[in-house]
Amino acid sequence: MKRLVISILVLLIIAGCNGGTSTKTTLVVGMECDYAPFNWTQLEDSQTAVLIDGGQSGYADGYDVAIAQSIADELGLELVVKKIEWDGLTMAVVNNEIDLIIAGMTDTLERRESLTFTTPYYVSEMVLIVRSDSAYANATNIQDFSGARVVAQLNTFHDDIIDQINGVKHETPMLTFPLMTVALQNKVVDAMVSELPVAVSICNNNPDLIYINFTGANGFDAGDDATVSIGLAKNNADLFASVQAALNKITPETRIQMMADAQERQPE
């Protein structure tokens, strides 16, 4: 009998150490809420929006929110979205402030030192955004930007690929896409690197800007970096397995439609 009691106690302790997954009721996801159409902040509630947690005003919506909501629904959990600056996302998941990063983040070797990643949930193309009245508006090859001042977001692979342009003036990376957009419009830089869906969003809302989509060898060689995945803490194998299984149930066709819908409803 004594052995039975001890065994039960040990099992209870182990269950407690594992976080008691059966009692988990929420799925806490971190994102910038400032990277349309992947994620953005809006003032009004809607059928697809989620109230931003932590006392910050507004609602989060976008492709990342749709993916997060689909996973939360599949796991039977309530989705909670936390608005976190890009540079703070990795530490937030490592410190258990959030469960997942769903923020247009690419799986890289450097990030794998701190995180584990699901398979990609989106594959993009890399483009350059320029002013419509600039000398680069009719460019067809990234090498046409030799001598141009080109900028990208800080701590992203976007910044790394700039140097594929021979003779480029690689500008100091900036924290956010809104900051880069203003710099481009004010002629501080000549071009900014972006993923295609984000470029479409920016140009739709700024008629003075256009994006250049290069074909084949004329464009950037981004390799596997043109994908985005969900980031999790390394020590949470059970959650990883559940999230990956839920993600696998979202068909490629559904993902394409989710992105199209996000681009359609994003605020101006």
Helices and strands as residue ranges (DSSP letters): H 2-17, G 21-23, E 26-31, E 40-42, E 50-53, E 59-61, H 63-75, E 78-83, G 86-88, H 89-94, E 100-105, G 111-113, E 115-117, E 122-123, E 126-131, G 142-145, E 149-151, H 157-161, G 162-164, E 169-170, H 177-185, E 191-195, H 196-205, E 209-212, G 216-218, G 223-226, E 227-233, H 237-248, H 252-265
